[in-house]
Amino acid sequence: MALDVIGAGMGRTGTYSLKLALEHLGFGPCHHMADVHANPEQKALWRAAGQGQLPTW
């Protein structure tokens, strides 16, 4: 899958609004940290990455 746009930002700075806007413009589906909270497998990957155990993306 090729990436067209990366919209990165700190929490509480409009990232979810950006996700919705990008999807509305046709750049979707977009991945957001809200998706991570709903998926235990993704939570584990992000926790491991935070501890320096980088996965093969």
C-alpha distance matrix in Angstrom:
0.0 3.8 6.6 9.6 12.1 13.3 16.5 18.2 21.8 24.6 25.5 27.9 26.9 25.3 21.7 21.8 23.2 20.5 17.9 20.0 20.5 16.8 16.3 19.5 18.4 15.4 12.7 12.1 11.9 12.4 13.1 16.7 19.2 21.0 18.2 18.9 22.6 22.2 20.4 22.7 20.0 18.1 21.5 22.3 19.3 20.1 23.8 23.3 21.3 24.2 26.5 24.9 23.3 19.8 17.2 14.7 11.6
3.8 0.0 3.8 6.5 9.5 11.1 14.6 16.6 20.4 23.5 24.8 27.1 25.7 24.1 20.7 21.3 22.3 19.2 17.2 19.5 19.3 15.5 15.7 18.7 17.0 14.4 11.5 12.0 12.6 12.5 13.6 17.0 19.7 21.8 19.5 20.3 24.0 24.0 22.6 24.9 22.5 20.0 23.1 24.2 20.9 21.1 24.9 24.5 22.0 24.6 27.2 25.4 24.2 20.5 18.6 16.2 12.9
6.6 3.8 0.0 3.8 5.8 7.3 10.8 13.0 16.7 20.0 21.4 23.6 22.0 20.5 17.2 18.1 19.1 15.8 14.1 16.7 16.4 12.7 13.5 16.6 14.9 12.9 9.5 10.5 11.2 10.2 11.4 14.4 17.1 19.4 17.7 18.6 22.2 22.6 21.6 24.0 22.0 19.0 21.8 23.2 20.0 19.6 23.4 23.4 20.6 22.8 25.7 24.1 23.4 19.8 18.4 16.6 13.0
9.6 6.5 3.8 0.0 3.8 7.0 10.1 13.1 16.6 20.1 21.7 23.4 21.3 19.5 16.6 17.6 17.8 14.3 13.2 15.4 14.3 10.6 12.1 14.6 12.2 10.7 7.5 9.8 11.4 10.6 12.7 15.3 18.5 20.5 19.2 20.6 23.9 24.4 23.9 26.6 24.9 21.8 24.4 26.1 23.1 22.3 26.0 26.4 23.5 25.3 28.4 27.0 26.6 23.1 21.9 20.3 16.7
12.1 9.5 5.8 3.8 0.0 3.8 6.3 9.5 13.0 16.6 18.2 19.8 17.6 15.9 13.2 14.7 14.8 11.2 10.7 13.3 12.2 8.8 11.1 13.6 11.6 11.1 7.6 9.9 11.4 9.4 11.2 13.1 16.1 18.3 17.7 19.0 22.1 22.9 22.8 25.5 24.2 20.8 22.9 25.0 22.1 20.7 24.3 25.1 22.1 23.3 26.7 25.5 25.6 22.3 21.6 20.6 17.0
13.3 11.1 7.3 7.0 3.8 0.0 3.8 6.1 9.7 13.2 15.1 17.2 15.1 14.1 11.1 13.1 14.0 10.5 10.1 13.5 13.0 10.1 12.5 15.4 14.1 13.8 10.2 11.5 12.3 9.3 9.9 11.0 13.4 16.1 15.9 16.6 19.6 21.0 20.9 23.3 22.1 18.5 20.2 22.2 19.4 17.6 21.1 22.0 18.8 19.8 23.2 22.2 22.6 19.4 19.2 18.7 15.2
16.5 14.6 10.8 10.1 6.3 3.8 0.0 3.8 6.7 10.3 12.0 13.7 11.5 10.4 7.6 10.1 10.9 7.4 8.0 11.5 11.0 9.1 11.9 14.4 13.6 14.2 11.0 12.1 12.8 9.4 9.9 9.7 12.0 14.5 15.1 16.0 18.5 20.2 20.7 23.2 22.6 18.9 20.0 22.5 20.1 17.8 21.0 22.4 19.5 19.8 23.4 22.9 23.7 20.9 21.0 21.1 17.7
18.2 16.6 13.0 13.1 9.5 6.1 3.8 0.0 3.8 7.2 9.5 11.9 10.0 10.2 7.4 10.6 12.1 9.4 10.0 13.7 13.8 12.4 14.9 17.5 17.2 17.8 14.5 15.0 15.2 11.5 10.6 9.5 10.6 13.6 14.7 14.8 17.1 19.4 19.9 21.8 21.4 17.6 18.1 20.4 18.2 15.4 18.2 19.8 16.8 16.6 20.3 20.0 21.1 18.7 19.3 19.9 16.9
21.8 20.4 16.7 16.6 13.0 9.7 6.7 3.8 0.0 3.8 6.5 8.7 6.8 8.0 6.2 9.8 11.4 9.7 11.0 14.3 14.6 14.2 16.7 18.9 19.0 20.1 17.2 17.5 17.5 13.8 12.7 10.5 10.7 13.4 15.4 15.4 16.9 19.5 20.6 22.3 22.5 18.7 18.5 21.0 19.3 16.1 18.4 20.4 17.7 16.7 20.4 20.6 22.2 20.2 21.3 22.5 19.7
24.6 23.5 20.0 20.1 16.6 13.2 10.3 7.2 3.8 0.0 3.8 6.5 6.0 8.6 7.5 10.7 12.7 12.0 13.2 16.2 17.0 17.1 19.2 21.4 22.0 23.1 20.3 20.2 19.9 16.1 14.4 11.5 10.6 13.0 15.6 15.1 15.8 19.0 20.2 21.5 22.2 18.6 17.6 20.2 19.0 15.4 17.0 19.5 17.1 15.4 19.0 19.8 21.7 20.4 21.8 23.5 21.2
25.5 24.8 21.4 21.7 18.2 15.1 12.0 9.5 6.5 3.8 0.0 3.8 5.5 7.6 6.8 8.9 11.4 11.7 12.5 15.0 16.5 17.1 18.7 20.8 22.0 23.1 20.6 20.0 19.3 15.8 13.9 10.4 8.9 10.5 13.6 13.4 13.4 16.5 18.3 19.7 20.9 17.6 16.2 19.3 18.7 15.2 16.6 19.7 17.8 16.1 19.6 21.0 22.6 21.6 22.6 24.6 22.2
27.9 27.1 23.6 23.4 19.8 17.2 13.7 11.9 8.7 6.5 3.8 0.0 3.8 5.8 7.1 8.5 10.1 11.4 12.8 14.5 15.8 17.2 18.9 20.3 21.8 23.4 21.4 20.9 20.5 17.2 15.9 12.4 11.4 11.9 15.4 15.9 15.4 18.1 20.4 22.1 23.7 20.5 19.2 22.4 22.2 18.8 20.1 23.2 21.6 19.8 23.3 24.8 26.4 25.4 26.3 28.2 25.7
26.9 25.7 22.0 21.3 17.6 15.1 11.5 10.0 6.8 6.0 5.5 3.8 0.0 3.8 5.8 8.4 9.0 9.4 11.8 13.6 14.1 15.4 17.7 18.9 19.8 21.7 19.7 19.9 19.9 16.6 15.9 12.9 12.9 13.9 17.0 17.7 17.9 20.4 22.5 24.5 25.6 22.1 21.3 24.4 23.6 20.2 22.0 24.8 22.6 21.1 24.7 25.7 27.4 25.9 26.9 28.4 25.6
25.3 24.1 20.5 19.5 15.9 14.1 10.4 10.2 8.0 8.6 7.6 5.8 3.8 0.0 3.8 5.5 5.2 6.2 8.7 10.0 10.5 12.2 14.3 15.2 16.4 18.5 16.8 16.9 17.1 14.1 14.1 11.4 12.4 12.7 15.6 17.1 17.4 19.4 21.6 24.1 25.2 21.8 21.5 24.8 24.0 20.9 23.1 25.9 23.8 22.7 26.5 27.4 28.6 26.9 27.3 28.5 25.4
21.7 20.7 17.2 16.6 13.2 11.1 7.6 7.4 6.2 7.5 6.8 7.1 5.8 3.8 0.0 3.8 5.4 4.9 6.2 8.7 9.7 10.4 12.3 14.1 15.2 16.6 14.4 14.2 14.1 10.8 10.5 7.9 9.2 10.2 12.5 14.0 15.0 16.8 18.7 21.2 22.0 18.5 18.5 21.8 20.6 17.8 20.3 22.9 20.8 20.1 23.9 24.6 25.5 23.6 23.8 24.9 21.7
21.8 21.3 18.1 17.6 14.7 13.1 10.1 10.6 9.8 10.7 8.9 8.5 8.4 5.5 3.8 0.0 3.8 5.3 4.9 6.3 8.6 9.8 10.6 12.3 14.3 15.5 13.9 12.9 12.5 9.8 9.7 7.1 8.8 8.4 10.7 12.9 13.5 14.7 17.1 20.0 21.1 17.9 18.1 21.6 20.9 18.4 21.0 23.7 22.1 21.6 25.4 26.3 26.9 25.0 24.7 25.8 22.6
23.2 22.3 19.1 17.8 14.8 14.0 10.9 12.1 11.4 12.7 11.4 10.1 9.0 5.2 5.4 3.8 0.0 3.8 5.4 5.1 6.1 8.6 9.9 10.4 12.3 14.3 13.4 13.1 13.5 11.3 12.3 10.4 12.5 12.0 14.1 16.6 17.2 18.2 20.6 23.6 24.6 21.5 21.8 25.4 24.5 22.1 24.7 27.4 25.5 25.1 28.8 29.6 30.3 28.2 27.9 28.7 25.4
20.5 19.2 15.8 14.3 11.2 10.5 7.4 9.4 9.7 12.0 11.7 11.4 9.4 6.2 4.9 5.3 3.8 0.0 3.8 5.4 5.0 6.0 8.5 9.7 10.5 12.4 10.8 11.3 12.1 9.4 10.9 9.8 12.5 12.9 14.4 16.7 18.1 19.1 20.9 23.9 24.4 21.0 21.7 25.0 23.6 21.2 24.1 26.4 24.2 24.0 27.8 28.1 28.8 26.4 26.1 26.6 23.1
17.9 17.2 14.1 13.2 10.7 10.1 8.0 10.0 11.0 13.2 12.5 12.8 11.8 8.7 6.2 4.9 5.4 3.8 0.0 3.8 5.5 5.3 6.2 8.6 10.0 10.8 9.0 8.3 8.6 6.0 7.6 7.1 10.4 10.5 11.3 13.9 15.6 16.2 17.8 21.0 21.3 18.1 19.3 22.6 21.2 19.2 22.4 24.6 22.6 22.9 26.6 26.9 27.1 24.7 24.0 24.3 20.8
20.0 19.5 16.7 15.4 13.3 13.5 11.5 13.7 14.3 16.2 15.0 14.5 13.6 10.0 8.7 6.3 5.1 5.4 3.8 0.0 3.8 5.5 5.2 6.1 8.7 10.0 9.5 8.7 9.2 8.1 10.3 9.9 13.1 12.2 12.9 16.1 17.3 17.3 19.3 22.8 23.5 20.6 21.7 25.2 24.1 22.4 25.4 27.7 26.0 26.3 30.0 30.5 30.5 28.2 27.3 27.5 24.0
20.5 19.3 16.4 14.3 12.2 13.0 11.0 13.8 14.6 17.0 16.5 15.8 14.1 10.5 9.7 8.6 6.1 5.0 5.5 3.8 0.0 3.8 5.4 5.0 6.2 8.7 8.7 9.4 10.9 9.8 12.5 12.5 15.8 15.5 16.3 19.2 20.7 20.9 22.7 26.2 26.5 23.5 24.7 28.0 26.6 24.7 27.9 30.0 27.9 28.2 32.0 32.2 32.4 29.8 29.0 29.0 25.4
16.8 15.5 12.7 10.6 8.8 10.1 9.1 12.4 14.2 17.1 17.1 17.2 15.4 12.2 10.4 9.8 8.6 6.0 5.3 5.5 3.8 0.0 3.8 5.4 5.1 6.4 5.1 6.5 8.5 7.4 10.6 11.6 15.2 15.5 15.6 18.3 20.4 20.6 21.8 25.2 25.0 21.9 23.6 26.6 24.8 23.2 26.6 28.4 26.1 26.8 30.5 30.3 30.3 27.5 26.5 26.1 22.4
16.3 15.7 13.5 12.1 11.1 12.5 11.9 14.9 16.7 19.2 18.7 18.9 17.7 14.3 12.3 10.6 9.9 8.5 6.2 5.2 5.4 3.8 0.0 3.8 5.4 5.1 5.0 4.3 6.0 6.5 10.0 11.5 15.2 14.9 14.3 17.5 19.5 19.0 20.2 23.8 23.8 21.0 23.0 26.0 24.5 23.3 26.7 28.6 26.7 27.6 31.2 31.2 30.8 28.0 26.6 26.2 22.5
19.5 18.7 16.6 14.6 13.6 15.4 14.4 17.5 18.9 21.4 20.8 20.3 18.9 15.2 14.1 12.3 10.4 9.7 8.6 6.1 5.0 5.4 3.8 0.0 3.8 5.4 7.4 7.7 9.5 10.3 13.7 14.8 18.3 17.6 17.5 20.8 22.4 21.8 23.4 27.1 27.2 24.6 26.4 29.6 28.2 26.9 30.2 32.2 30.3 31.0 34.7 34.7 34.5 31.7 30.4 30.0 26.2
18.4 17.0 14.9 12.2 11.6 14.1 13.6 17.2 19.0 22.0 22.0 21.8 19.8 16.4 15.2 14.3 12.3 10.5 10.0 8.7 6.2 5.1 5.4 3.8 0.0 3.8 5.9 8.0 10.5 11.1 14.8 16.2 19.9 19.9 19.6 22.6 24.7 24.3 25.5 29.1 28.8 26.0 28.0 31.0 29.1 27.8 31.3 33.0 30.7 31.7 35.3 35.0 34.8 31.8 30.5 29.7 26.0
15.4 14.4 12.9 10.7 11.1 13.8 14.2 17.8 20.1 23.1 23.1 23.4 21.7 18.5 16.6 15.5 14.3 12.4 10.8 10.0 8.7 6.4 5.1 5.4 3.8 0.0 3.8 5.5 8.2 9.7 13.5 15.8 19.6 19.6 18.6 21.6 24.0 23.3 24.0 27.6 27.0 24.4 26.8 29.5 27.5 26.7 30.3 31.7 29.6 31.0 34.4 33.9 33.4 30.3 28.6 27.6 23.8
12.7 11.5 9.5 7.5 7.6 10.2 11.0 14.5 17.2 20.3 20.6 21.4 19.7 16.8 14.4 13.9 13.4 10.8 9.0 9.5 8.7 5.1 5.0 7.4 5.9 3.8 0.0 3.8 6.5 7.0 10.7 13.2 16.9 17.6 16.5 19.1 21.8 21.5 21.9 25.3 24.4 21.6 24.0 26.6 24.4 23.5 27.1 28.4 26.1 27.5 30.9 30.3 29.8 26.7 25.2 24.1 20.3
12.1 12.0 10.5 9.8 9.9 11.5 12.1 15.0 17.5 20.2 20.0 20.9 19.9 16.9 14.2 12.9 13.1 11.3 8.3 8.7 9.4 6.5 4.3 7.7 8.0 5.5 3.8 0.0 2.8 4.8 8.4 11.2 14.9 15.1 13.6 16.4 19.0 18.3 18.7 22.2 21.5 18.9 21.5 24.1 22.2 21.6 25.2 26.6 24.7 26.2 29.6 29.2 28.5 25.5 23.7 22.9 19.2
11.9 12.6 11.2 11.4 11.4 12.3 12.8 15.2 17.5 19.9 19.3 20.5 19.9 17.1 14.1 12.5 13.5 12.1 8.6 9.2 10.9 8.5 6.0 9.5 10.5 8.2 6.5 2.8 0.0 3.8 6.7 9.7 13.2 13.2 11.2 14.1 16.7 15.7 16.0 19.6 18.9 16.5 19.1 21.8 20.1 19.7 23.2 24.6 23.1 24.7 27.9 27.8 26.8 24.0 22.1 21.5 17.8
12.4 12.5 10.2 10.6 9.4 9.3 9.4 11.5 13.8 16.1 15.8 17.2 16.6 14.1 10.8 9.8 11.3 9.4 6.0 8.1 9.8 7.4 6.5 10.3 11.1 9.7 7.0 4.8 3.8 0.0 3.8 6.5 10.2 10.9 9.5 12.0 14.8 14.6 15.1 18.4 17.9 14.9 17.1 19.9 18.1 17.1 20.7 22.2 20.4 21.7 25.1 25.0 24.4 21.7 20.2 20.0 16.3
13.1 13.6 11.4 12.7 11.2 9.9 9.9 10.6 12.7 14.4 13.9 15.9 15.9 14.1 10.5 9.7 12.3 10.9 7.6 10.3 12.5 10.6 10.0 13.7 14.8 13.5 10.7 8.4 6.7 3.8 0.0 3.8 7.0 8.2 6.6 8.5 11.5 11.8 11.9 15.0 14.5 11.3 13.4 16.2 14.5 13.4 16.9 18.6 16.9 18.2 21.5 21.7 21.1 18.6 17.2 17.5 14.1
16.7 17.0 14.4 15.3 13.1 11.0 9.7 9.5 10.5 11.5 10.4 12.4 12.9 11.4 7.9 7.1 10.4 9.8 7.1 9.9 12.5 11.6 11.5 14.8 16.2 15.8 13.2 11.2 9.7 6.5 3.8 0.0 3.8 5.2 5.4 7.0 9.3 10.5 11.5 14.3 14.6 11.3 12.2 15.5 14.3 12.4 15.5 17.8 16.3 16.8 20.3 21.0 20.9 18.8 18.1 19.1 16.0
19.2 19.7 17.1 18.5 16.1 13.4 12.0 10.6 10.7 10.6 8.9 11.4 12.9 12.4 9.2 8.8 12.5 12.5 10.4 13.1 15.8 15.2 15.2 18.3 19.9 19.6 16.9 14.9 13.2 10.2 7.0 3.8 0.0 3.8 5.1 4.9 6.5 8.9 9.9 12.1 12.9 9.5 9.4 12.8 12.2 9.9 12.4 15.2 14.1 14.0 17.5 18.7 18.8 17.3 17.0 18.7 16.1
21.0 21.8 19.4 20.5 18.3 16.1 14.5 13.6 13.4 13.0 10.5 11.9 13.9 12.7 10.2 8.4 12.0 12.9 10.5 12.2 15.5 15.5 14.9 17.6 19.9 19.6 17.6 15.1 13.2 10.9 8.2 5.2 3.8 0.0 3.8 5.4 5.3 6.7 9.1 11.8 13.4 10.7 10.5 14.3 14.4 12.6 14.7 17.7 17.2 17.0 20.3 21.9 21.7 20.5 19.8 21.5 18.9
18.2 19.5 17.7 19.2 17.7 15.9 15.1 14.7 15.4 15.6 13.6 15.4 17.0 15.6 12.5 10.7 14.1 14.4 11.3 12.9 16.3 15.6 14.3 17.5 19.6 18.6 16.5 13.6 11.2 9.5 6.6 5.4 5.1 3.8 0.0 3.8 5.5 5.3 6.5 9.9 10.9 8.4 9.4 12.9 12.8 11.8 14.4 16.9 16.5 17.2 20.3 21.5 20.7 19.3 17.9 19.3 16.6
18.9 20.3 18.6 20.6 19.0 16.6 16.0 14.8 15.4 15.1 13.4 15.9 17.7 17.1 14.0 12.9 16.6 16.7 13.9 16.1 19.2 18.3 17.5 20.8 22.6 21.6 19.1 16.4 14.1 12.0 8.5 7.0 4.9 5.4 3.8 0.0 3.8 5.4 5.2 7.4 8.2 5.4 5.7 9.3 9.4 8.3 10.7 13.2 13.2 13.8 16.7 18.1 17.3 16.2 15.1 17.0 14.9
22.6 24.0 22.2 23.9 22.1 19.6 18.5 17.1 16.9 15.8 13.4 15.4 17.9 17.4 15.0 13.5 17.2 18.1 15.6 17.3 20.7 20.4 19.5 22.4 24.7 24.0 21.8 19.0 16.7 14.8 11.5 9.3 6.5 5.3 5.5 3.8 0.0 3.8 5.6 7.1 9.5 7.8 6.4 10.1 11.5 10.2 11.4 14.6 15.1 15.0 17.7 19.8 19.2 18.7 18.0 20.3 18.4
22.2 24.0 22.6 24.4 22.9 21.0 20.2 19.4 19.5 19.0 16.5 18.1 20.4 19.4 16.8 14.7 18.2 19.1 16.2 17.3 20.9 20.6 19.0 21.8 24.3 23.3 21.5 18.3 15.7 14.6 11.8 10.5 8.9 6.7 5.3 5.4 3.8 0.0 3.8 6.6 9.2 8.4 8.3 11.6 13.0 12.7 14.2 16.9 17.7 18.1 20.6 22.5 21.4 20.7 19.3 21.2 19.3
20.4 22.6 21.6 23.9 22.8 20.9 20.7 19.9 20.6 20.2 18.3 20.4 22.5 21.6 18.7 17.1 20.6 20.9 17.8 19.3 22.7 21.8 20.2 23.4 25.5 24.0 21.9 18.7 16.0 15.1 11.9 11.5 9.9 9.1 6.5 5.2 5.6 3.8 0.0 3.8 5.5 5.4 6.4 8.9 10.2 10.9 12.5 14.5 15.6 16.7 18.8 20.4 18.8 18.1 16.3 18.1 16.5
22.7 24.9 24.0 26.6 25.5 23.3 23.2 21.8 22.3 21.5 19.7 22.1 24.5 24.1 21.2 20.0 23.6 23.9 21.0 22.8 26.2 25.2 23.8 27.1 29.1 27.6 25.3 22.2 19.6 18.4 15.0 14.3 12.1 11.8 9.9 7.4 7.1 6.6 3.8 0.0 3.8 5.5 4.9 6.3 8.8 10.0 10.5 12.4 14.3 15.3 16.8 18.7 16.9 17.0 15.4 17.7 16.9
20.0 22.5 22.0 24.9 24.2 22.1 22.6 21.4 22.5 22.2 20.9 23.7 25.6 25.2 22.0 21.1 24.6 24.4 21.3 23.5 26.5 25.0 23.8 27.2 28.8 27.0 24.4 21.5 18.9 17.9 14.5 14.6 12.9 13.4 10.9 8.2 9.5 9.2 5.5 3.8 0.0 3.8 5.4 5.3 6.5 8.9 10.1 10.9 12.6 14.5 15.8 17.0 14.7 14.4 12.3 14.3 13.7
18.1 20.0 19.0 21.8 20.8 18.5 18.9 17.6 18.7 18.6 17.6 20.5 22.1 21.8 18.5 17.9 21.5 21.0 18.1 20.6 23.5 21.9 21.0 24.6 26.0 24.4 21.6 18.9 16.5 14.9 11.3 11.3 9.5 10.7 8.4 5.4 7.8 8.4 5.4 5.5 3.8 0.0 3.8 5.4 5.0 6.2 8.6 9.9 10.5 12.3 14.4 15.4 13.6 12.7 11.0 13.0 11.7
21.5 23.1 21.8 24.4 22.9 20.2 20.0 18.1 18.5 17.6 16.2 19.2 21.3 21.5 18.5 18.1 21.8 21.7 19.3 21.7 24.7 23.6 23.0 26.4 28.0 26.8 24.0 21.5 19.1 17.1 13.4 12.2 9.4 10.5 9.4 5.7 6.4 8.3 6.4 4.9 5.4 3.8 0.0 3.8 5.5 5.3 6.1 8.6 9.9 10.6 12.5 14.4 13.2 13.2 12.5 15.2 14.4
22.3 24.2 23.2 26.1 25.0 22.2 22.5 20.4 21.0 20.2 19.3 22.4 24.4 24.8 21.8 21.6 25.4 25.0 22.6 25.2 28.0 26.6 26.0 29.6 31.0 29.5 26.6 24.1 21.8 19.9 16.2 15.5 12.8 14.3 12.9 9.3 10.1 11.6 8.9 6.3 5.3 5.4 3.8 0.0 3.8 5.5 5.1 6.1 8.6 9.9 10.7 12.5 10.7 11.3 10.5 13.6 13.7
19.3 20.9 20.0 23.1 22.1 19.4 20.1 18.2 19.3 19.0 18.7 22.2 23.6 24.0 20.6 20.9 24.5 23.6 21.2 24.1 26.6 24.8 24.5 28.2 29.1 27.5 24.4 22.2 20.1 18.1 14.5 14.3 12.2 14.4 12.8 9.4 11.5 13.0 10.2 8.8 6.5 5.0 5.5 3.8 0.0 3.8 5.5 5.2 6.2 8.6 10.0 10.7 8.6 8.2 7.0 10.1 10.0
20.1 21.1 19.6 22.3 20.7 17.6 17.8 15.4 16.1 15.4 15.2 18.8 20.2 20.9 17.8 18.4 22.1 21.2 19.2 22.4 24.7 23.2 23.3 26.9 27.8 26.7 23.5 21.6 19.7 17.1 13.4 12.4 9.9 12.6 11.8 8.3 10.2 12.7 10.9 10.0 8.9 6.2 5.3 5.5 3.8 0.0 3.8 5.4 5.0 6.1 8.7 9.9 9.2 8.7 8.9 12.0 11.3
23.8 24.9 23.4 26.0 24.3 21.1 21.0 18.2 18.4 17.0 16.6 20.1 22.0 23.1 20.3 21.0 24.7 24.1 22.4 25.4 27.9 26.6 26.7 30.2 31.3 30.3 27.1 25.2 23.2 20.7 16.9 15.5 12.4 14.7 14.4 10.7 11.4 14.2 12.5 10.5 10.1 8.6 6.1 5.1 5.5 3.8 0.0 3.8 5.4 5.1 6.5 8.9 8.6 9.7 10.7 14.2 14.3
23.3 24.5 23.4 26.4 25.1 22.0 22.4 19.8 20.4 19.5 19.7 23.2 24.8 25.9 22.9 23.7 27.4 26.4 24.6 27.7 30.0 28.4 28.6 32.2 33.0 31.7 28.4 26.6 24.6 22.2 18.6 17.8 15.2 17.7 16.9 13.2 14.6 16.9 14.5 12.4 10.9 9.9 8.6 6.1 5.2 5.4 3.8 0.0 3.8 5.4 5.1 6.5 5.1 6.8 8.0 11.7 12.7
21.3 22.0 20.6 23.5 22.1 18.8 19.5 16.8 17.7 17.1 17.8 21.6 22.6 23.8 20.8 22.1 25.5 24.2 22.6 26.0 27.9 26.1 26.7 30.3 30.7 29.6 26.1 24.7 23.1 20.4 16.9 16.3 14.1 17.2 16.5 13.2 15.1 17.7 15.6 14.3 12.6 10.5 9.9 8.6 6.2 5.0 5.4 3.8 0.0 3.8 5.3 5.1 4.9 4.7 6.9 10.3 10.8
24.2 24.6 22.8 25.3 23.3 19.8 19.8 16.6 16.7 15.4 16.1 19.8 21.1 22.7 20.1 21.6 25.1 24.0 22.9 26.3 28.2 26.8 27.6 31.0 31.7 31.0 27.5 26.2 24.7 21.7 18.2 16.8 14.0 17.0 17.2 13.8 15.0 18.1 16.7 15.3 14.5 12.3 10.6 9.9 8.6 6.1 5.1 5.4 3.8 0.0 3.8 5.5 7.3 8.1 10.7 14.1 14.2
26.5 27.2 25.7 28.4 26.7 23.2 23.4 20.3 20.4 19.0 19.6 23.3 24.7 26.5 23.9 25.4 28.8 27.8 26.6 30.0 32.0 30.5 31.2 34.7 35.3 34.4 30.9 29.6 27.9 25.1 21.5 20.3 17.5 20.3 20.3 16.7 17.7 20.6 18.8 16.8 15.8 14.4 12.5 10.7 10.0 8.7 6.5 5.1 5.3 3.8 0.0 3.8 5.7 8.2 11.1 14.7 15.8
24.9 25.4 24.1 27.0 25.5 22.2 22.9 20.0 20.6 19.8 21.0 24.8 25.7 27.4 24.6 26.3 29.6 28.1 26.9 30.5 32.2 30.3 31.2 34.7 35.0 33.9 30.3 29.2 27.8 25.0 21.7 21.0 18.7 21.9 21.5 18.1 19.8 22.5 20.4 18.7 17.0 15.4 14.4 12.5 10.7 9.9 8.9 6.5 5.1 5.5 3.8 0.0 3.8 5.7 9.3 12.4 13.9
23.3 24.2 23.4 26.6 25.6 22.6 23.7 21.1 22.2 21.7 22.6 26.4 27.4 28.6 25.5 26.9 30.3 28.8 27.1 30.5 32.4 30.3 30.8 34.5 34.8 33.4 29.8 28.5 26.8 24.4 21.1 20.9 18.8 21.7 20.7 17.3 19.2 21.4 18.8 16.9 14.7 13.6 13.2 10.7 8.6 9.2 8.6 5.1 4.9 7.3 5.7 3.8 0.0 3.8 6.4 9.8 11.8
19.8 20.5 19.8 23.1 22.3 19.4 20.9 18.7 20.2 20.4 21.6 25.4 25.9 26.9 23.6 25.0 28.2 26.4 24.7 28.2 29.8 27.5 28.0 31.7 31.8 30.3 26.7 25.5 24.0 21.7 18.6 18.8 17.3 20.5 19.3 16.2 18.7 20.7 18.1 17.0 14.4 12.7 13.2 11.3 8.2 8.7 9.7 6.8 4.7 8.1 8.2 5.7 3.8 0.0 3.8 6.7 8.4
17.2 18.6 18.4 21.9 21.6 19.2 21.0 19.3 21.3 21.8 22.6 26.3 26.9 27.3 23.8 24.7 27.9 26.1 24.0 27.3 29.0 26.5 26.6 30.4 30.5 28.6 25.2 23.7 22.1 20.2 17.2 18.1 17.0 19.8 17.9 15.1 18.0 19.3 16.3 15.4 12.3 11.0 12.5 10.5 7.0 8.9 10.7 8.0 6.9 10.7 11.1 9.3 6.4 3.8 0.0 3.8 5.7
14.7 16.2 16.6 20.3 20.6 18.7 21.1 19.9 22.5 23.5 24.6 28.2 28.4 28.5 24.9 25.8 28.7 26.6 24.3 27.5 29.0 26.1 26.2 30.0 29.7 27.6 24.1 22.9 21.5 20.0 17.5 19.1 18.7 21.5 19.3 17.0 20.3 21.2 18.1 17.7 14.3 13.0 15.2 13.6 10.1 12.0 14.2 11.7 10.3 14.1 14.7 12.4 9.8 6.7 3.8 0.0 3.8
11.6 12.9 13.0 16.7 17.0 15.2 17.7 16.9 19.7 21.2 22.2 25.7 25.6 25.4 21.7 22.6 25.4 23.1 20.8 24.0 25.4 22.4 22.5 26.2 26.0 23.8 20.3 19.2 17.8 16.3 14.1 16.0 16.1 18.9 16.6 14.9 18.4 19.3 16.5 16.9 13.7 11.7 14.4 13.7 10.0 11.3 14.3 12.7 10.8 14.2 15.8 13.9 11.8 8.4 5.7 3.8 0.0
